[in-house]
């Protein structure tokens, strides 16, 4: 389990429709390429600016194996 929310069947169908539409597919491809152009410093700035928007609750892990 990765903590990601489950998507509904409606959302799945919308994603399939987007993938089948050449214009939407191109828009997603261009936005992905643009989002990956940033530097590490820009990424750290982005995370720093948005940390207050996330409710972070650490999980308690009890371990008995202390090996690396």
CHARMM internal coordinates of N, CA and C (Angstrom, degrees):
IC EDIT
DIST 1 N 1 CA 1.4383
DIST 1 CA 1 C 1.5205
ANGL 1 N 1 CA 1 C 109.31
DIST 1 C 2 N 1.3172
ANGL 1 CA 1 C 2 N 117.20
DIHE 1 N 1 CA 1 C 2 N 127.98
DIST 2 N 2 CA 1.4555
ANGL 1 C 2 N 2 CA 119.98
DIHE 1 CA 1 C 2 N 2 CA -175.03
DIST 2 CA 2 C 1.5207
ANGL 2 N 2 CA 2 C 113.84
DIHE 1 C 2 N 2 CA 2 C -106.55
DIST 2 C 3 N 1.2983
ANGL 2 CA 2 C 3 N 118.93
DIHE 2 N 2 CA 2 C 3 N 1.80
DIST 3 N 3 CA 1.4498
ANGL 2 C 3 N 3 CA 121.49
DIHE 2 CA 2 C 3 N 3 CA 177.91
DIST 3 CA 3 C 1.5139
ANGL 3 N 3 CA 3 C 114.28
DIHE 2 C 3 N 3 CA 3 C 85.34
DIST 3 C 4 N 1.3237
ANGL 3 CA 3 C 4 N 118.63
DIHE 3 N 3 CA 3 C 4 N -4.17
DIST 4 N 4 CA 1.4542
ANGL 3 C 4 N 4 CA 120.96
DIHE 3 CA 3 C 4 N 4 CA 178.40
DIST 4 CA 4 C 1.5253
ANGL 4 N 4 CA 4 C 110.07
DIHE 3 C 4 N 4 CA 4 C -76.01
DIST 4 C 5 N 1.3246
ANGL 4 CA 4 C 5 N 117.18
DIHE 4 N 4 CA 4 C 5 N 142.59
DIST 5 N 5 CA 1.4587
ANGL 4 C 5 N 5 CA 119.11
DIHE 4 CA 4 C 5 N 5 CA 179.11
DIST 5 CA 5 C 1.5272
ANGL 5 N 5 CA 5 C 111.04
DIHE 4 C 5 N 5 CA 5 C -69.63
DIST 5 C 6 N 1.3030
ANGL 5 CA 5 C 6 N 115.62
DIHE 5 N 5 CA 5 C 6 N 149.10
DIST 6 N 6 CA 1.4645
ANGL 5 C 6 N 6 CA 120.84
DIHE 5 CA 5 C 6 N 6 CA 176.67
DIST 6 CA 6 C 1.5271
ANGL 6 N 6 CA 6 C 108.55
DIHE 5 C 6 N 6 CA 6 C -74.94
DIST 6 C 7 N 1.3243
ANGL 6 CA 6 C 7 N 116.53
DIHE 6 N 6 CA 6 C 7 N 142.04
DIST 7 N 7 CA 1.4572
ANGL 6 C 7 N 7 CA 119.52
DIHE 6 CA 6 C 7 N 7 CA 177.57
DIST 7 CA 7 C 1.5232
ANGL 7 N 7 CA 7 C 109.05
DIHE 6 C 7 N 7 CA 7 C -99.30
DIST 7 C 8 N 1.3146
ANGL 7 CA 7 C 8 N 114.80
DIHE 7 N 7 CA 7 C 8 N 150.05
DIST 8 N 8 CA 1.4656
ANGL 7 C 8 N 8 CA 120.65
DIHE 7 CA 7 C 8 N 8 CA -176.69
DIST 8 CA 8 C 1.5262
ANGL 8 N 8 CA 8 C 110.40
DIHE 7 C 8 N 8 CA 8 C -80.61
DIST 8 C 9 N 1.3123
ANGL 8 CA 8 C 9 N 115.38
DIHE 8 N 8 CA 8 C 9 N 168.68
DIST 9 N 9 CA 1.4602
ANGL 8 C 9 N 9 CA 120.47
DIHE 8 CA 8 C 9 N 9 CA 177.44
DIST 9 CA 9 C 1.5279
ANGL 9 N 9 CA 9 C 110.81
DIHE 8 C 9 N 9 CA 9 C -64.00
DIST 9 C 10 N 1.3293
ANGL 9 CA 9 C 10 N 117.21
DIHE 9 N 9 CA 9 C 10 N -33.44
DIST 10 N 10 CA 1.4624
ANGL 9 C 10 N 10 CA 121.12
DIHE 9 CA 9 C 10 N 10 CA 178.08
DIST 10 CA 10 C 1.5289
ANGL 10 N 10 CA 10 C 109.56
DIHE 9 C 10 N 10 CA 10 C -63.84
DIST 10 C 11 N 1.3321
ANGL 10 CA 10 C 11 N 116.67
DIHE 10 N 10 CA 10 C 11 N -44.07
DIST 11 N 11 CA 1.4634
ANGL 10 C 11 N 11 CA 120.60
DIHE 10 CA 10 C 11 N 11 CA 179.14
DIST 11 CA 11 C 1.5271
ANGL 11 N 11 CA 11 C 111.00
DIHE 10 C 11 N 11 CA 11 C -64.93
DIST 11 C 12 N 1.3135
ANGL 11 CA 11 C 12 N 116.63
DIHE 11 N 11 CA 11 C 12 N -37.61
DIST 12 N 12 CA 1.4702
ANGL 11 C 12 N 12 CA 120.66
DIHE 11 CA 11 C 12 N 12 CA 177.41
DIST 12 CA 12 C 1.5252
ANGL 12 N 12 CA 12 C 110.03
DIHE 11 C 12 N 12 CA 12 C -62.09
DIST 12 C 13 N 1.3329
ANGL 12 CA 12 C 13 N 116.39
DIHE 12 N 12 CA 12 C 13 N -45.12
DIST 13 N 13 CA 1.4644
ANGL 12 C 13 N 13 CA 120.31
DIHE 12 CA 12 C 13 N 13 CA 179.18
DIST 13 CA 13 C 1.5268
ANGL 13 N 13 CA 13 C 111.37
DIHE 12 C 13 N 13 CA 13 C -63.61
DIST 13 C 14 N 1.3452
ANGL 13 CA 13 C 14 N 117.21
DIHE 13 N 13 CA 13 C 14 N -38.62
DIST 14 N 14 CA 1.4611
ANGL 13 C 14 N 14 CA 120.71
DIHE 13 CA 13 C 14 N 14 CA 177.52
DIST 14 CA 14 C 1.5286
ANGL 14 N 14 CA 14 C 110.92
DIHE 13 C 14 N 14 CA 14 C -63.56
DIST 14 C 15 N 1.3240
ANGL 14 CA 14 C 15 N 116.64
DIHE 14 N 14 CA 14 C 15 N -39.03
DIST 15 N 15 CA 1.4560
ANGL 14 C 15 N 15 CA 120.55
DIHE 14 CA 14 C 15 N 15 CA 178.88
DIST 15 CA 15 C 1.5268
ANGL 15 N 15 CA 15 C 110.89
DIHE 14 C 15 N 15 CA 15 C -66.05
DIST 15 C 16 N 1.3197
ANGL 15 CA 15 C 16 N 116.82
DIHE 15 N 15 CA 15 C 16 N -39.61
DIST 16 N 16 CA 1.4702
ANGL 15 C 16 N 16 CA 121.16
DIHE 15 CA 15 C 16 N 16 CA 178.65
DIST 16 CA 16 C 1.5262
ANGL 16 N 16 CA 16 C 110.11
DIHE 15 C 16 N 16 CA 16 C -65.48
DIST 16 C 17 N 1.3463
ANGL 16 CA 16 C 17 N 116.35
DIHE 16 N 16 CA 16 C 17 N -41.49
DIST 17 N 17 CA 1.4662
ANGL 16 C 17 N 17 CA 119.91
DIHE 16 CA 16 C 17 N 17 CA 178.13
DIST 17 CA 17 C 1.5290
ANGL 17 N 17 CA 17 C 110.71
DIHE 16 C 17 N 17 CA 17 C -63.63
DIST 17 C 18 N 1.3413
ANGL 17 CA 17 C 18 N 117.05
DIHE 17 N 17 CA 17 C 18 N -41.60
DIST 18 N 18 CA 1.4654
ANGL 17 C 18 N 18 CA 120.55
DIHE 17 CA 17 C 18 N 18 CA 177.23
DIST 18 CA 18 C 1.5258
ANGL 18 N 18 CA 18 C 110.74
DIHE 17 C 18 N 18 CA 18 C -61.27
DIST 18 C 19 N 1.3233
ANGL 18 CA 18 C 19 N 116.95
DIHE 18 N 18 CA 18 C 19 N -41.73
DIST 19 N 19 CA 1.4686
ANGL 18 C 19 N 19 CA 121.09
DIHE 18 CA 18 C 19 N 19 CA -178.72
DIST 19 CA 19 C 1.5225
ANGL 19 N 19 CA 19 C 111.39
DIHE 18 C 19 N 19 CA 19 C -66.56
DIST 19 C 20 N 1.3231
ANGL 19 CA 19 C 20 N 117.30
DIHE 19 N 19 CA 19 C 20 N -31.58
DIST 20 N 20 CA 1.4620
ANGL 19 C 20 N 20 CA 120.94
DIHE 19 CA 19 C 20 N 20 CA -178.66
DIST 20 CA 20 C 1.5251
ANGL 20 N 20 CA 20 C 113.13
DIHE 19 C 20 N 20 CA 20 C -83.71
DIST 20 C 21 N 1.3281
ANGL 20 CA 20 C 21 N 118.41
DIHE 20 N 20 CA 20 C 21 N -14.67
DIST 21 N 21 CA 1.4595
ANGL 20 C 21 N 21 CA 122.77
DIHE 20 CA 20 C 21 N 21 CA 179.33
DIST 21 CA 21 C 1.5354
ANGL 21 N 21 CA 21 C 108.96
DIHE 20 C 21 N 21 CA 21 C -90.16
DIST 21 C 22 N 1.3387
ANGL 21 CA 21 C 22 N 118.06
DIHE 21 N 21 CA 21 C 22 N 114.60
DIST 22 N 22 CA 1.4732
ANGL 21 C 22 N 22 CA 120.32
DIHE 21 CA 21 C 22 N 22 CA -176.40
DIST 22 CA 22 C 1.5346
ANGL 22 N 22 CA 22 C 113.41
DIHE 21 C 22 N 22 CA 22 C -56.87
DIST 22 C 23 N 1.3249
ANGL 22 CA 22 C 23 N 118.54
DIHE 22 N 22 CA 22 C 23 N -38.72
DIST 23 N 23 CA 1.4675
ANGL 22 C 23 N 23 CA 121.02
DIHE 22 CA 22 C 23 N 23 CA -179.13
DIST 23 CA 23 C 1.5284
ANGL 23 N 23 CA 23 C 110.90
DIHE 22 C 23 N 23 CA 23 C -67.22
DIST 23 C 24 N 1.3277
ANGL 23 CA 23 C 24 N 116.75
DIHE 23 N 23 CA 23 C 24 N -43.90
DIST 24 N 24 CA 1.4702
ANGL 23 C 24 N 24 CA 120.42
DIHE 23 CA 23 C 24 N 24 CA 179.28
DIST 24 CA 24 C 1.5257
ANGL 24 N 24 CA 24 C 110.36
DIHE 23 C 24 N 24 CA 24 C -67.19
DIST 24 C 25 N 1.3304
ANGL 24 CA 24 C 25 N 116.51
DIHE 24 N 24 CA 24 C 25 N -40.37
DIST 25 N 25 CA 1.4593
ANGL 24 C 25 N 25 CA 120.80
DIHE 24 CA 24 C 25 N 25 CA 179.22
DIST 25 CA 25 C 1.5300
ANGL 25 N 25 CA 25 C 110.11
DIHE 24 C 25 N 25 CA 25 C -60.45
DIST 25 C 26 N 1.3344
ANGL 25 CA 25 C 26 N 117.01
DIHE 25 N 25 CA 25 C 26 N -43.07
DIST 26 N 26 CA 1.4542
ANGL 25 C 26 N 26 CA 121.56
DIHE 25 CA 25 C 26 N 26 CA 178.89
DIST 26 CA 26 C 1.5359
ANGL 26 N 26 CA 26 C 110.54
DIHE 25 C 26 N 26 CA 26 C -65.20
DIST 26 C 27 N 1.3282
ANGL 26 CA 26 C 27 N 117.49
DIHE 26 N 26 CA 26 C 27 N -40.56
DIST 27 N 27 CA 1.4610
ANGL 26 C 27 N 27 CA 121.14
DIHE 26 CA 26 C 27 N 27 CA 179.36
DIST 27 CA 27 C 1.5256
ANGL 27 N 27 CA 27 C 110.66
DIHE 26 C 27 N 27 CA 27 C -61.77
DIST 27 C 28 N 1.3278
ANGL 27 CA 27 C 28 N 117.25
DIHE 27 N 27 CA 27 C 28 N -44.32
DIST 28 N 28 CA 1.4678
ANGL 27 C 28 N 28 CA 120.89
DIHE 27 CA 27 C 28 N 28 CA 177.86
DIST 28 CA 28 C 1.5264
ANGL 28 N 28 CA 28 C 111.00
DIHE 27 C 28 N 28 CA 28 C -64.55
DIST 28 C 29 N 1.3258
ANGL 28 CA 28 C 29 N 116.90
DIHE 28 N 28 CA 28 C 29 N -41.36
DIST 29 N 29 CA 1.4604
ANGL 28 C 29 N 29 CA 121.11
DIHE 28 CA 28 C 29 N 29 CA -179.72
DIST 29 CA 29 C 1.5343
ANGL 29 N 29 CA 29 C 111.00
DIHE 28 C 29 N 29 CA 29 C -63.50
DIST 29 C 30 N 1.3362
ANGL 29 CA 29 C 30 N 116.69
DIHE 29 N 29 CA 29 C 30 N -42.94
DIST 30 N 30 CA 1.4572
ANGL 29 C 30 N 30 CA 120.48
DIHE 29 CA 29 C 30 N 30 CA 179.46
DIST 30 CA 30 C 1.5264
ANGL 30 N 30 CA 30 C 111.79
DIHE 29 C 30 N 30 CA 30 C -67.83
DIST 30 C 31 N 1.3290
ANGL 30 CA 30 C 31 N 116.87
DIHE 30 N 30 CA 30 C 31 N -39.50
DIST 31 N 31 CA 1.4687
ANGL 30 C 31 N 31 CA 119.32
DIHE 30 CA 30 C 31 N 31 CA 179.32
DIST 31 CA 31 C 1.5233
ANGL 31 N 31 CA 31 C 110.98
DIHE 30 C 31 N 31 CA 31 C -67.86
DIST 31 C 32 N 1.3165
ANGL 31 CA 31 C 32 N 117.08
DIHE 31 N 31 CA 31 C 32 N -34.66
DIST 32 N 32 CA 1.4627
ANGL 31 C 32 N 32 CA 119.91
DIHE 31 CA 31 C 32 N 32 CA 177.42
DIST 32 CA 32 C 1.5277
ANGL 32 N 32 CA 32 C 110.43
DIHE 31 C 32 N 32 CA 32 C -66.93
DIST 32 C 33 N 1.3271
ANGL 32 CA 32 C 33 N 116.21
DIHE 32 N 32 CA 32 C 33 N -44.45
DIST 33 N 33 CA 1.4674
ANGL 32 C 33 N 33 CA 119.75
DIHE 32 CA 32 C 33 N 33 CA 179.22
DIST 33 CA 33 C 1.5262
ANGL 33 N 33 CA 33 C 110.36
DIHE 32 C 33 N 33 CA 33 C -62.27
DIST 33 C 34 N 1.3247
ANGL 33 CA 33 C 34 N 117.16
DIHE 33 N 33 CA 33 C 34 N -41.12
DIST 34 N 34 CA 1.4604
ANGL 33 C 34 N 34 CA 121.08
DIHE 33 CA 33 C 34 N 34 CA 179.59
DIST 34 CA 34 C 1.5240
ANGL 34 N 34 CA 34 C 111.39
DIHE 33 C 34 N 34 CA 34 C -65.11
DIST 34 C 35 N 1.3233
ANGL 34 CA 34 C 35 N 116.91
DIHE 34 N 34 CA 34 C 35 N -39.46
DIST 35 N 35 CA 1.4650
ANGL 34 C 35 N 35 CA 120.24
DIHE 34 CA 34 C 35 N 35 CA -178.67
DIST 35 CA 35 C 1.5261
ANGL 35 N 35 CA 35 C 112.12
DIHE 34 C 35 N 35 CA 35 C -69.26
DIST 35 C 36 N 1.3200
ANGL 35 CA 35 C 36 N 117.60
DIHE 35 N 35 CA 35 C 36 N -23.11
DIST 36 N 36 CA 1.4630
ANGL 35 C 36 N 36 CA 120.89
DIHE 35 CA 35 C 36 N 36 CA -178.00
DIST 36 CA 36 C 1.5286
ANGL 36 N 36 CA 36 C 113.03
DIHE 35 C 36 N 36 CA 36 C -92.13
DIST 36 C 37 N 1.3378
ANGL 36 CA 36 C 37 N 117.95
DIHE 36 N 36 CA 36 C 37 N 2.63
DIST 37 N 37 CA 1.4579
ANGL 36 C 37 N 37 CA 121.21
DIHE 36 CA 36 C 37 N 37 CA -179.59
DIST 37 CA 37 C 1.5187
ANGL 37 N 37 CA 37 C 112.67
DIHE 36 C 37 N 37 CA 37 C -83.35
DIST 37 C 38 N 1.3069
ANGL 37 CA 37 C 38 N 118.49
DIHE 37 N 37 CA 37 C 38 N -13.38
DIST 38 N 38 CA 1.4544
ANGL 37 C 38 N 38 CA 121.50
DIHE 37 CA 37 C 38 N 38 CA -175.19
DIST 38 CA 38 C 1.5194
ANGL 38 N 38 CA 38 C 113.20
DIHE 37 C 38 N 38 CA 38 C -67.80
DIST 38 C 39 N 1.3351
ANGL 38 CA 38 C 39 N 114.92
DIHE 38 N 38 CA 38 C 39 N 160.75
DIST 39 N 39 CA 1.4576
ANGL 38 C 39 N 39 CA 121.19
DIHE 38 CA 38 C 39 N 39 CA 177.84
DIST 39 CA 39 C 1.5244
ANGL 39 N 39 CA 39 C 109.45
DIHE 38 C 39 N 39 CA 39 C -91.37
DIST 39 C 40 N 1.3050
ANGL 39 CA 39 C 40 N 115.96
DIHE 39 N 39 CA 39 C 40 N 170.84
DIST 40 N 40 CA 1.4598
ANGL 39 C 40 N 40 CA 120.77
DIHE 39 CA 39 C 40 N 40 CA 177.51
DIST 40 CA 40 C 1.5266
ANGL 40 N 40 CA 40 C 110.42
DIHE 39 C 40 N 40 CA 40 C -62.36
DIST 40 C 41 N 1.3265
ANGL 40 CA 40 C 41 N 117.74
DIHE 40 N 40 CA 40 C 41 N -38.94
DIST 41 N 41 CA 1.4587
ANGL 40 C 41 N 41 CA 121.37
DIHE 40 CA 40 C 41 N 41 CA 178.77
DIST 41 CA 41 C 1.5300
ANGL 41 N 41 CA 41 C 111.39
DIHE 40 C 41 N 41 CA 41 C -62.77
DIST 41 C 42 N 1.3293
ANGL 41 CA 41 C 42 N 117.07
DIHE 41 N 41 CA 41 C 42 N -40.07
DIST 42 N 42 CA 1.4687
ANGL 41 C 42 N 42 CA 120.54
DIHE 41 CA 41 C 42 N 42 CA 177.72
DIST 42 CA 42 C 1.5226
ANGL 42 N 42 CA 42 C 110.61
DIHE 41 C 42 N 42 CA 42 C -65.41
DIST 42 C 43 N 1.3168
ANGL 42 CA 42 C 43 N 117.11
DIHE 42 N 42 CA 42 C 43 N -38.36
DIST 43 N 43 CA 1.4542
ANGL 42 C 43 N 43 CA 121.48
DIHE 42 CA 42 C 43 N 43 CA 179.13
DIST 43 CA 43 C 1.5347
ANGL 43 N 43 CA 43 C 110.85
DIHE 42 C 43 N 43 CA 43 C -65.67
DIST 43 C 44 N 1.3261
ANGL 43 CA 43 C 44 N 116.49
DIHE 43 N 43 CA 43 C 44 N -43.21
DIST 44 N 44 CA 1.4609
ANGL 43 C 44 N 44 CA 120.28
DIHE 43 CA 43 C 44 N 44 CA 178.44
DIST 44 CA 44 C 1.5282
ANGL 44 N 44 CA 44 C 110.25
DIHE 43 C 44 N 44 CA 44 C -65.02
DIST 44 C 45 N 1.3364
ANGL 44 CA 44 C 45 N 117.85
DIHE 44 N 44 CA 44 C 45 N -39.85
DIST 45 N 45 CA 1.4614
ANGL 44 C 45 N 45 CA 121.34
DIHE 44 CA 44 C 45 N 45 CA 176.00
DIST 45 CA 45 C 1.5227
ANGL 45 N 45 CA 45 C 110.72
DIHE 44 C 45 N 45 CA 45 C -60.95
DIST 45 C 46 N 1.3358
ANGL 45 CA 45 C 46 N 116.61
DIHE 45 N 45 CA 45 C 46 N -43.68
DIST 46 N 46 CA 1.4606
ANGL 45 C 46 N 46 CA 121.02
DIHE 45 CA 45 C 46 N 46 CA 178.47
DIST 46 CA 46 C 1.5297
ANGL 46 N 46 CA 46 C 110.90
DIHE 45 C 46 N 46 CA 46 C -59.44
DIST 46 C 47 N 1.3245
ANGL 46 CA 46 C 47 N 116.51
DIHE 46 N 46 CA 46 C 47 N -47.01
DIST 47 N 47 CA 1.4572
ANGL 46 C 47 N 47 CA 120.01
DIHE 46 CA 46 C 47 N 47 CA 179.40
DIST 47 CA 47 C 1.5238
ANGL 47 N 47 CA 47 C 111.22
DIHE 46 C 47 N 47 CA 47 C -63.33
DIST 47 C 48 N 1.3076
ANGL 47 CA 47 C 48 N 117.10
DIHE 47 N 47 CA 47 C 48 N -42.12
DIST 48 N 48 CA 1.4640
ANGL 47 C 48 N 48 CA 121.05
DIHE 47 CA 47 C 48 N 48 CA -179.44
DIST 48 CA 48 C 1.5177
ANGL 48 N 48 CA 48 C 111.75
DIHE 47 C 48 N 48 CA 48 C -63.22
DIST 48 C 49 N 1.3151
ANGL 48 CA 48 C 49 N 117.40
DIHE 48 N 48 CA 48 C 49 N -39.88
DIST 49 N 49 CA 1.4568
ANGL 48 C 49 N 49 CA 121.92
DIHE 48 CA 48 C 49 N 49 CA -178.71
DIST 49 CA 49 C 1.5207
ANGL 49 N 49 CA 49 C 112.35
DIHE 48 C 49 N 49 CA 49 C -70.64
DIST 49 C 50 N 1.3296
ANGL 49 CA 49 C 50 N 117.88
DIHE 49 N 49 CA 49 C 50 N -25.39
DIST 50 N 50 CA 1.4584
ANGL 49 C 50 N 50 CA 120.67
DIHE 49 CA 49 C 50 N 50 CA -173.25
DIST 50 CA 50 C 1.5237
ANGL 50 N 50 CA 50 C 114.58
DIHE 49 C 50 N 50 CA 50 C -110.24
DIST 50 C 51 N 1.3200
ANGL 50 CA 50 C 51 N 117.75
DIHE 50 N 50 CA 50 C 51 N 6.16
DIST 51 N 51 CA 1.4658
ANGL 50 C 51 N 51 CA 120.23
DIHE 50 CA 50 C 51 N 51 CA -178.20
DIST 51 CA 51 C 1.5303
ANGL 51 N 51 CA 51 C 112.42
DIHE 50 C 51 N 51 CA 51 C -60.42
DIST 51 C 52 N 1.3329
ANGL 51 CA 51 C 52 N 117.96
DIHE 51 N 51 CA 51 C 52 N -36.00
DIST 52 N 52 CA 1.4538
ANGL 51 C 52 N 52 CA 120.73
DIHE 51 CA 51 C 52 N 52 CA -177.26
DIST 52 CA 52 C 1.5303
ANGL 52 N 52 CA 52 C 112.30
DIHE 51 C 52 N 52 CA 52 C -69.47
DIST 52 C 53 N 1.3166
ANGL 52 CA 52 C 53 N 118.32
DIHE 52 N 52 CA 52 C 53 N -13.17
DIST 53 N 53 CA 1.4574
ANGL 52 C 53 N 53 CA 121.25
DIHE 52 CA 52 C 53 N 53 CA -179.16
DIST 53 CA 53 C 1.5283
ANGL 53 N 53 CA 53 C 113.08
DIHE 52 C 53 N 53 CA 53 C -84.19
DIST 53 C 54 N 1.3203
ANGL 53 CA 53 C 54 N 117.25
DIHE 53 N 53 CA 53 C 54 N -9.93
DIST 54 N 54 CA 1.4608
ANGL 53 C 54 N 54 CA 121.53
DIHE 53 CA 53 C 54 N 54 CA -174.94
DIST 54 CA 54 C 1.5233
ANGL 54 N 54 CA 54 C 109.89
DIHE 53 C 54 N 54 CA 54 C -109.82
DIST 54 C 55 N 1.3290
ANGL 54 CA 54 C 55 N 115.83
DIHE 54 N 54 CA 54 C 55 N 129.70
DIST 55 N 55 CA 1.4611
ANGL 54 C 55 N 55 CA 120.99
DIHE 54 CA 54 C 55 N 55 CA 174.55
DIST 55 CA 55 C 1.5238
ANGL 55 N 55 CA 55 C 107.75
DIHE 54 C 55 N 55 CA 55 C -83.41
DIST 55 C 56 N 1.3064
ANGL 55 CA 55 C 56 N 115.76
DIHE 55 N 55 CA 55 C 56 N 103.54
DIST 56 N 56 CA 1.4607
ANGL 55 C 56 N 56 CA 120.32
DIHE 55 CA 55 C 56 N 56 CA -177.71
DIST 56 CA 56 C 1.5172
ANGL 56 N 56 CA 56 C 109.32
DIHE 55 C 56 N 56 CA 56 C -99.55
DIST 56 C 57 N 1.3234
ANGL 56 CA 56 C 57 N 116.02
DIHE 56 N 56 CA 56 C 57 N 118.13
DIST 57 N 57 CA 1.4540
ANGL 56 C 57 N 57 CA 121.95
DIHE 56 CA 56 C 57 N 57 CA 176.84
DIST 57 CA 57 C 1.5171
ANGL 57 N 57 CA 57 C 107.12
DIHE 56 C 57 N 57 CA 57 C -124.85
DIST 57 C 58 N 1.3361
ANGL 57 CA 57 C 58 N 117.61
DIHE 57 N 57 CA 57 C 58 N 107.48
DIST 58 N 58 CA 1.4689
ANGL 57 C 58 N 58 CA 119.30
DIHE 57 CA 57 C 58 N 58 CA -178.22
DIST 58 CA 58 C 1.5209
ANGL 58 N 58 CA 58 C 111.51
DIHE 57 C 58 N 58 CA 58 C -66.11
DIST 58 C 59 N 1.3119
ANGL 58 CA 58 C 59 N 115.47
DIHE 58 N 58 CA 58 C 59 N 146.54
DIST 59 N 59 CA 1.4587
ANGL 58 C 59 N 59 CA 120.52
DIHE 58 CA 58 C 59 N 59 CA 177.32
DIST 59 CA 59 C 1.5158
ANGL 59 N 59 CA 59 C 109.46
DIHE 58 C 59 N 59 CA 59 C -89.21
DIST 59 C 60 N 1.3199
ANGL 59 CA 59 C 60 N 115.43
DIHE 59 N 59 CA 59 C 60 N 147.57
DIST 60 N 60 CA 1.4580
ANGL 59 C 60 N 60 CA 120.63
DIHE 59 CA 59 C 60 N 60 CA 179.44
DIST 60 CA 60 C 1.5274
ANGL 60 N 60 CA 60 C 107.99
DIHE 59 C 60 N 60 CA 60 C -89.99
DIST 60 C 61 N 1.3154
ANGL 60 CA 60 C 61 N 115.50
DIHE 60 N 60 CA 60 C 61 N 121.22
DIST 61 N 61 CA 1.4527
ANGL 60 C 61 N 61 CA 120.36
DIHE 60 CA 60 C 61 N 61 CA 178.78
DIST 61 CA 61 C 1.5187
ANGL 61 N 61 CA 61 C 108.35
DIHE 60 C 61 N 61 CA 61 C -118.14
DIST 61 C 62 N 1.3035
ANGL 61 CA 61 C 62 N 115.50
DIHE 61 N 61 CA 61 C 62 N 123.15
DIST 62 N 62 CA 1.4558
ANGL 61 C 62 N 62 CA 121.40
DIHE 61 CA 61 C 62 N 62 CA 177.37
DIST 62 CA 62 C 1.5134
ANGL 62 N 62 CA 62 C 106.89
DIHE 61 C 62 N 62 CA 62 C -102.97
DIST 62 C 63 N 1.3374
ANGL 62 CA 62 C 63 N 115.12
DIHE 62 N 62 CA 62 C 63 N 119.27
DIST 63 N 63 CA 1.4580
ANGL 62 C 63 N 63 CA 119.25
DIHE 62 CA 62 C 63 N 63 CA -177.83
DIST 63 CA 63 C 1.5311
ANGL 63 N 63 CA 63 C 109.06
DIHE 62 C 63 N 63 CA 63 C -120.35
DIST 63 C 64 N 1.2985
ANGL 63 CA 63 C 64 N 114.24
DIHE 63 N 63 CA 63 C 64 N 151.01
DIST 64 N 64 CA 1.4640
ANGL 63 C 64 N 64 CA 119.70
DIHE 63 CA 63 C 64 N 64 CA 176.27
DIST 64 CA 64 C 1.5318
ANGL 64 N 64 CA 64 C 110.28
DIHE 63 C 64 N 64 CA 64 C -119.93
DIST 64 C 65 N 1.3388
ANGL 64 CA 64 C 65 N 116.82
DIHE 64 N 64 CA 64 C 65 N -8.99
DIST 65 N 65 CA 1.4519
ANGL 64 C 65 N 65 CA 121.80
DIHE 64 CA 64 C 65 N 65 CA 179.63
DIST 65 CA 65 C 1.5291
ANGL 65 N 65 CA 65 C 107.69
DIHE 64 C 65 N 65 CA 65 C -104.78
DIST 65 C 66 N 1.3124
ANGL 65 CA 65 C 66 N 117.93
DIHE 65 N 65 CA 65 C 66 N 108.91
DIST 66 N 66 CA 1.4517
ANGL 65 C 66 N 66 CA 121.91
DIHE 65 CA 65 C 66 N 66 CA -175.54
DIST 66 CA 66 C 1.5277
ANGL 66 N 66 CA 66 C 112.59
DIHE 65 C 66 N 66 CA 66 C -100.68
DIST 66 C 67 N 1.3155
ANGL 66 CA 66 C 67 N 116.93
DIHE 66 N 66 CA 66 C 67 N 18.26
DIST 67 N 67 CA 1.4634
ANGL 66 C 67 N 67 CA 120.50
DIHE 66 CA 66 C 67 N 67 CA 178.44
DIST 67 CA 67 C 1.5213
ANGL 67 N 67 CA 67 C 109.67
DIHE 66 C 67 N 67 CA 67 C -79.00
DIST 67 C 68 N 1.3201
ANGL 67 CA 67 C 68 N 115.97
DIHE 67 N 67 CA 67 C 68 N 151.74
DIST 68 N 68 CA 1.4622
ANGL 67 C 68 N 68 CA 120.45
DIHE 67 CA 67 C 68 N 68 CA 176.90
DIST 68 CA 68 C 1.4993
ANGL 68 N 68 CA 68 C 111.07
DIHE 67 C 68 N 68 CA 68 C -82.17
END
COOR INIT
IC SEED 1 N 1 CA 1 C
IC BUILD
